[in-house]
């Protein structure tokens, strides 16, 4: 069995907004194995993207990772920090939450990289694509030439404002070297952009969406990361282009052996790309396991609903609309202490009014579900009446601002499942 | 669209603007009360002398002939003679340009040197004391009238503390630099610096406050854009994200404001120049207005218009090199 490259334990990320505390990611645990594609699937507003951003430590204010451990496997890094921070080292693993921010910053791009949903807004519009990719190459070049010691990492920013001012006067002191520019052109070629030499000097607005997503992948590859977090990499693209970009990711993964954490709402993409998958709902991972576990042997009614295969559910019949209702508000004061899905769940029971624990379906297995149905049969606990949440839980299901987006997400899910 | 085509179009537009200014000025002069010959000669002039001057100046011609004569003169660089001093208007404008230019540039330098770092600090430390301080400063700066600020600075630094002189411009920058280069004496340059400090601060304060606010709000906007997260995700040092990416994009719209303000400043800061008795175009314009010296007034205003549109065409050209999308629209 391949080893874990990333182990996420009890990750919680909260946003402290004017309306109150938003629990965007709630006690999330999963592990990602070396060289695999781990998928995270869920509706908009389920916390998928924030989970991705948390991994690369890019949750911006007013958000904050409030709890949890991010164990990343890097033997070299473990040796470096073992003396100074013995508590955060476990064998070859380092808890990235326990090391100084400068260490996390130094891993960004070179160990953990991220690509985003909308390539057009993810490039700076006023710099050429080549220049922006060359910057990423330069990050990697400088990281590999620098002695990897904690001291160098924690001594602070090596590229200061002074260096920047100096570079205006002396072109030779510019951040991006000529070699990096050449490497950027190679990378553009690698991701299948024709005429890379000319295209490198063009600006993002001169690219099509698909080309730009390829360029963004090139940019992420520039750092030669171990783990690539791909946040909805194909959502903004035309369907025909989507397949090309996914193929490209697979090819590149086969070449480089990198690990991909693929975040998407599209079950078709998951089925096509992933080895294992986690289903997110209400900021939690409600079910995770292999593709087979989740697509065929799923336990959680939400997973079932998401797949649109609801054979034992008379009330819905053959309809493909999988989950009635809206994603829950993630505002802390509106979240009740129960299974967050209970108000939409066709199998809600009284046992669901308590928070379900993560339960393994088989004791030594990898299939983990956050649902009482793992241990109980439906009916072992008294079913909740249909109107149970309409009175007391009305507020909780009303909140949130993503309803319209969610509806479109859900409708995308069932056909995604069919295309497997 | 190529940059050359873009510039040709903008230049043509600029010519129309200047023509409009010339025409409006001429029209104002035609409808304003008072006979120019009487103004020139004073109250005691005889009717004969007045008639002679009217004929000599072409004032008895029909108005459209006068207009055509005037525009024709402008086209060959003949702005006419001042009614009051009987000197050539061109000379009277040109001799005042250095003082105005010095003040405009000094005020802009003050503004940029203070405003951009202040705006950046304000935006990157949002809702911290530094941000509140910068916001308060820009609020005060924008709402303080120039004449009051000038007088207060004179009172504080000129009269009470005696650090800076209270007005005048005994030496120009060019002469001062010449003295330094030719004779190795920095005395003149110091004198110049002393004299320009208070006017530059007075004129620059509003400008500083404005640019601070624009930098702050522009940078806050930019920092929230997805490309900033993406740029950080590839591991680029924070300094480069902040300045090479974010500040650069913030500066693009600010450049337009800067250009507009420079154009305004070229017109001579009338109030500041008056308060500090700074011998620039603004002061001359006030004198011309007092004396109803129409040719001089027209000359100065046409010059201001030309300077204004020229700077704007220049800024547009610069803009298109900073923001690649401009050329494609």
Contacts between the chains, C-beta under 8 A, distances in Angstrom:
chain1	res1	chain2	res2	distance
A	53	B	229	7.5
A	56	B	233	5.7
A	58	B	229	5.6
A	58	B	232	5.9
A	58	B	233	6.0
A	60	B	229	7.1
A	105	B	235	7.4
A	105	B	238	7.7
A	106	B	235	7.6
A	107	B	235	8.0
A	108	B	232	7.1
A	108	B	233	6.4
A	108	B	234	7.5
A	108	B	235	4.3
A	109	B	233	6.8
A	109	B	234	4.4
A	109	B	235	2.4
A	109	B	236	7.4
A	110	B	235	5.9
A	113	B	233	6.3
A	113	B	234	6.5
A	113	B	235	7.6
A	114	B	230	7.7
A	114	B	233	4.2
A	115	B	230	7.9
A	115	B	233	7.9
A	116	B	226	6.2
A	116	B	229	7.2
A	116	B	230	5.5
A	116	B	233	7.7
A	118	B	226	6.4
A	121	B	225	6.6
A	121	B	226	4.3
A	121	B	227	6.2
A	122	B	226	5.1
A	122	B	227	5.4
A	122	B	229	7.8
A	122	B	230	3.9
A	123	B	227	5.7
A	123	B	230	7.1
A	124	B	227	4.8
A	124	B	231	6.6
A	124	B	245	5.1
A	124	B	249	6.9
A	125	B	227	7.5
A	125	B	249	7.5
A	125	B	323	7.7
A	125	B	324	7.5
A	125	B	325	6.3
A	126	B	248	6.6
A	126	B	249	5.7
A	126	B	252	7.0
A	126	B	322	6.6
A	126	B	323	5.5
A	126	B	324	6.1
A	126	B	325	7.8
A	127	B	244	7.9
A	127	B	245	7.3
A	132	B	231	7.6
A	135	B	231	7.8
A	135	B	234	6.8
A	135	B	236	5.5
A	135	B	240	7.3
A	136	B	234	4.1
A	136	B	235	7.1
A	136	B	236	7.5
A	139	B	234	6.2
A	139	B	235	4.1
A	139	B	236	6.0
A	140	B	235	7.8
A	143	B	235	7.4
A	157	B	237	5.8
A	157	B	238	6.4
A	157	B	239	6.3
A	158	B	237	7.4
A	159	B	237	3.9
A	159	B	239	5.6
A	159	B	240	6.5
A	160	B	239	6.2
A	161	B	239	5.5
A	161	B	243	7.3
A	163	B	239	7.5
A	164	B	239	5.6
A	164	B	240	6.8
A	164	B	243	5.7
A	164	B	244	7.1
A	175	B	237	7.9
A	175	B	240	6.0
A	175	B	244	7.5
A	203	B	324	4.3
A	203	B	325	7.2
A	205	B	324	7.2
A	205	B	325	5.4
A	205	B	328	7.1
A	206	B	328	8.0
A	216	B	230	7.4
A	219	B	234	5.9
A	220	B	233	7.9
A	220	B	234	7.0
A	222	B	234	7.2
A	223	B	234	6.2
A	223	B	235	6.0
